[in-house]
Amino acid sequence: MSNFKKAQKEIRSLENKKMANHLKRFFKTQKGSYGEKDLFLGVKVPELRKIQKNFPLNLEETGLFLKSPFHEERYFALINLVNLYEKANKKEKSFIVNKIYLKNTEYINNWDLTDLSAPKITGNYFLKINYKNKDILKSMAFSNYLFDRRIAIVSTLYFIKHNYLDFPLEISKLLLKDEEDLINKAVGWILREVGKKDDRKLIEFLRNNYSNLKRVTLRYAIEKFKKNKRTDFLKGIF
């Protein structure tokens, strides 16, 4: 039996309907919400990671899992894809990003899936492997597809980790007027992480773009400020 079949059998044996119903609510699967029609088995992330260690997949098997109707199996696929990417050479990394990851973002269709994979795959790739084409992430920020935009912004966590702060701020600025809460929160998260590296750069950005900041974005961005400073920014006093 292939690792694909073994992994799939193991995952589906852990189906938990009570947990699945909880996850449906947590990931907003009701009509009109970002997770509409997504299907859940009710398998927890630590269980998926354990299965991945026991039954690691090759690239072809990973691609099959990525197109699963079940959320947890797509998550499992992305655990594998991150693992394969990190072990790959430059040519293989390019293939994974351009022929698998970016070609299949329709299946990377919730915030946990983007946040698991984008920093370590597209973040790494457009900083370390193909920096000259990093504006692909900027183009994704203009996508009509919510999770392309989420991938664009959370990919920059890798840039921040390695002290490249200007590009994350560029992407953030492109998304300031986005109407999706998942993007507003992600932008705030990125700004907060920039602030951890350089609080002056964050403050300058907030001052220059204050009129375009969503309230939730601002709250996330200033979360680490001292209380009186947070209060001032929320009042527009800076």
N, C-alpha and C positions, 0 to 999 in steps of 0.2 A: 504494500500500500504506500502511495506517495505521501510526502510530508503535507501536501495540499489536502489530501483526503483525511489524513490523521488529524491535522489541525482543525479542519472543518468539523469533523466528528466530535472532537474534544470540545470545541466552542459550543456547538449546538446541544451537547449533553448537559451543559451548564445553564440552559435556558431557565429563566426565573420570571414567571409572568407578573408577579407582584412588583419586582424591580423594574421590569420592562414598562409597566404602566407608570411608575414613578418617573422613569427617564423620558417617557413621552411628554409628560408635563414639564419636566425640567428643561428639555430641549425644544420646547415650543412647537409642538407638532400640530396644534390646532389650525383650522382653516385660516389662511391669510398670514400665518406666521412664518418665520424664516425656516423652520424645520417641518413644514407641512408635508404630510404623507411619509415621513421617515419611519422606518420599521426598527424595532428594538427586540433583542433577545433577553435583555436583563443580565448580561454578563459584565462583571466588574473589571476595571482596568488592570489591577494586579493579577487577576486570573489570565487576562489576555497576554500580559507580559511574560508570565510563567510559561504559557503555551508556546509563545514565540521562541523562548530559549530552548524548549524541548523539540520544537518542530520548525526550525528556521526555513524560510521559503527562498527559492531562487526568484529571479526577476520576472519570469513568465508567470509563475504561481502567484506572485505578489500582485501582478496586473489583474489576474482573475479575481482575487479577493477584493481588490479595489472597486470592482464593479458590482459587488454584492448589494442586494437590496437592504441588507441588515447593517445598521450603523456600526455595531461592534466589529463586524468583519471588515468593514472599511478601515476602522481604527487599527485593527490587527494588521491590515495590509500596510498602513503607514508606519507602524512600528518597524515592520520588516524593511520598508523602503528607506527609512532613516538609517537603519543598520547597514543595509547594502550600500547606500550612498557614502557613509563614513568610511567604509572599507575599500571603496572604489578608487581607481586611478583617475587622472584628469579627463581622459577620453570617456571613460565609463560614467563619470559624474555628469559630463555634458549630455550624454545619452539619457541618463535618468531624468535630468531637469527638462530637457527640451522635447524628448520623445515620450516620456511617461508622465511626469508630474504636471507640467504646464498643458499637456494635451488632455488631461483628465480632471481638470479642476471641477467639472460638474459633479464629480463623485466626492470631492473634498468639500462637502457642503454643510458643514457646521463649524462652530467656533473651536470646539475641542480638536477637530481634525486639522484645521489650519494651524492652530497654535502648537500642536504636537510636531508638525512637519515643516512649516515654512521657515522658521529661523534656521533650522539645521540643514535644510536642503537649499531653497532659493536664497536664503540669507547668506549662507556660506558660499554658494556658487557665484553670486553677483558681487561678492566682496573679494574672495580669494582666487577664483578661477576665471571669471569673465567680467571684471570690473568695468571694462569699457562699454559693456552693454547693460549696465545696471539700470538704465532708463526704461528697460522693459518693465521694471516694477512701477515706474511712474506711469507708464501707459496703462497698466492694470488698475491703477487708482482711478482711471476714468471709465472703467468697465461698468456696464449696466448690471453685471452679476455681482451680488453682494459679496460672495466669498472670494472672488478675484481681488476685490478691494481690501478685504481682510488679509489675504495673503500678502498683498503689497505692503501693508503697514506693519504686520507682525514680522515679516522677513527682516525688517530693519533692526529688530532686537539683536541680531547677530552683529550688525554694524556698531551698535551702541556698545556691546560687550567688548569690542575691539577698538573703542574710542574714536570711531568715525561718527561724529554727531551731526554734521551738516546735512547729510543725505536723509536721515530720518526726519529732520525738521522740514526738509523740502516735501517729502511725502505727506507729512502731517498737515502742512499748509494746504496741499491740494484737497485734503479731505475734511477741512474744517466745517464746511457747509453741508456735509453729507447728512441725509435725513434718517439714516439707519442707526438705531441705538448701539448695535454691535460695533459699528465703525466709530461712533462718538466715544465709546468707552475704550476702544483699542487705541485711538489717537491720544486720549488722556493717559493711558498706560505708557505709551511710547514717550510722551513728553515727561512723565514722571521719571522714567528711566534715564532720559537725557539729563534731567535735573540732578540725579544721583551722581552723575559724572561731572557736571558743570552747572551749578545752580544759577550762575550769572547768565549763561546762554539761555537757559529756560526762562528766566525772568524777562530777558530782552525779547524773546519770542512771544511771551504772553502779553507784554506791553504793546508790542507792534501789531498783534493780531487780536487784541481783546474783543473788539466789536464783532468778530466773526466766530468767537468761541461759543460752542454749545455749553450750557450750564454743567451737564454731566462731564464733559471733556475737561472743563476747568477744575471741577471737584477732584477728578482723578489726578490731574496734573499737579495740583498743589497739596496732595494728600500728606506729603512728608514735611510740609512747611510747619513752622510753629503756629500755634493756635491764633495768635494775634495777627500774624502775617496772612494766614488763610482768610481770616475775617476781612482784612483790608482788601485782598484780591477779590473776594466775593462781592464786596461793595464797590469795586472799581477804584479803590484808593491805592495807588502805587506810585 
